[in-house]
Amino acid sequence: MTLPANLLPPPPLAELQQHARIGLFLDFDGTLVELAPGPDAIAVPADLAVRLERLGERLGGALALVSGRSAADLRRHLGPGLLTLAGSHGAHIVAPDGSVLRQGSPLPGAVSEHLRLFASRSGLLFEEKAHGGALHYRARPELGDQATDFAKQLAQHHGLATKEGKCVIELVWPGADKGGAAHLLCGNMPFAGTIPVFIGDDITDEDGFAACIRMGGFGIKVGEGGATCARYRLASVKDVFAWLNL
């Protein structure tokens, strides 16, 4: 079910915690850090990992980052910290102690090479990920349809799936989505028994919103946009930080 774009902000987190245990699933780009022209151009607060750890402690450990970035890339930007990381759209999930809850696989080499060549010839940015590969066309938005068509044809030929985001199309393994990550984590402590809340800004986060709704929780959409299955909306990254009291 989708809801209108004019959604209200969510009730304060502290108020929600008075009535139930809350499990938080947070997207990264566009939710905790501002979007940037390229994946390595983001500006991450130096103490973000520490702030997230403190938030996790207030939630009894029921906090996870769920991102299209790999878990290793999240760690590279955040530094060391006791956080649950669901990278590559949930294909690879790592617990705070380093144990792997779900292990992903890299794309076939031929697929990555096709993406790399297409990006080189078209003037796009190819991002090779641990468990996927993405074509970024933010610098050349007029090539978005061409990049999307190419990626979808390549995915179909190799039995893969695609994920579309803001000026990006990514190839992933089937079943790698943020909703699956939230569902897996909610079957285990410390997330089991919580009201799951997913916060994200992009179309790939809709899977997370929908999964949390099915499990008795809800989604919070960040920023402007069209119809969504999220119940609430926050206007910006700044508002996310304020709502989380980071």
Long-range contacts (C-beta under 8 A, 24 or more apart in sequence): 1-229, 2-227, 2-228, 2-229, 3-227, 3-228, 3-229, 3-230, 3-231, 4-227, 5-224, 5-225, 5-226, 5-227, 5-228, 5-233, 7-221, 7-228, 7-230, 7-231, 7-232, 7-233, 8-232, 8-233, 9-232, 9-233, 9-234, 9-239, 9-243, 10-197, 10-218, 10-220, 10-231, 10-232, 10-234, 10-243, 12-243, 13-243, 13-244, 13-245, 14-245, 16-195, 16-197, 17-58, 17-59, 20-194, 20-195, 21-59, 21-60, 21-62, 21-193, 21-194, 21-195, 22-59, 22-62, 22-194, 22-195, 22-197, 23-59, 23-62, 23-63, 23-64, 23-185, 23-186, 23-190, 23-191, 23-194, 23-195, 23-196, 23-197, 23-217, 24-55, 24-59, 24-62, 24-63, 24-64, 24-197, 24-199, 24-244, 25-64, 25-66, 25-86, 25-178, 25-181, 25-182, 25-185, 25-196, 25-197, 25-198, 25-199, 25-208, 25-212, 26-52, 26-63, 26-64, 26-65, 26-66, 26-199, 26-200, 27-65, 27-66, 27-67, 27-178, 27-198, 27-199, 27-200, 27-201, 27-202, 27-205, 27-208, 27-222, 28-65, 28-67, 28-69, 28-74, 29-67, 29-68, 29-69, 29-201, 29-202, 30-166, 30-200, 30-201, 30-202, 30-222, 30-223, 30-237, 31-199, 31-200, 31-201, 31-205, 31-222, 31-237, 31-240, 32-65, 32-237, 32-240, 32-241, 33-77, 33-237, 34-237, 35-166, 37-138, 37-139, 38-125, 38-136, 38-138, 39-69, 39-73, 39-127, 39-136, 42-77, 44-77, 44-78, 48-78, 48-246, 49-78, 49-79, 49-80, 49-81, 49-83, 50-81, 51-246, 52-78, 52-81, 52-83, 52-246, 53-81, 53-82, 53-83, 55-244, 55-245, 55-246, 56-82, 56-83, 59-190, 59-194, 60-190, 61-96, 61-190, 62-190, 62-191, 62-194, 64-181, 64-182, 64-185, 64-191, 66-90, 66-178, 66-181, 66-182, 66-198, 66-200, 66-208, 68-129, 68-132, 68-134, 68-163, 68-165, 68-170, 68-204, 69-129, 70-129, 70-130, 70-131, 71-130, 72-130, 73-129, 73-130, 84-185, 86-178, 86-181, 86-185, 87-130, 87-131, 88-129, 88-130, 88-131, 88-132, 88-172, 88-176, 89-132, 89-163, 89-170, 89-172, 89-176, 89-177, 89-178, 89-181, 89-204, 90-176, 90-177, 90-178, 90-179, 90-180, 90-181, 90-182, 90-184, 91-131, 91-132, 91-172, 91-173, 91-175, 91-176, 92-130, 92-131, 93-181, 93-184, 93-185, 101-184, 101-185, 101-188, 102-181, 102-184, 104-130, 104-131, 104-173, 104-176, 105-131, 105-173, 106-130, 106-131, 107-131, 107-132, 107-133, 107-160, 107-171, 107-173, 108-158, 110-158, 111-154, 111-158, 111-160, 111-171, 114-154, 115-151, 115-154, 115-171, 118-147, 118-150, 122-146, 122-147, 129-170, 131-172, 131-173, 131-176, 132-163, 132-170, 132-171, 132-172, 132-173, 132-176, 133-170, 133-171, 134-168, 134-169, 134-170, 134-171, 135-168, 135-169, 135-170, 136-167, 136-168, 137-167, 137-168, 137-169, 138-166, 138-167, 138-168, 141-167, 144-169, 163-204, 164-203, 164-204, 165-202, 165-203, 165-204, 166-201, 166-202, 177-204, 177-207, 177-208, 178-204, 178-205, 178-207, 178-208, 178-211, 179-207, 179-208, 179-210, 179-211, 180-207, 180-211, 181-208, 182-208, 182-211, 182-212, 182-215, 183-211, 183-215, 186-215, 198-230, 199-234, 199-240, 201-225, 206-230
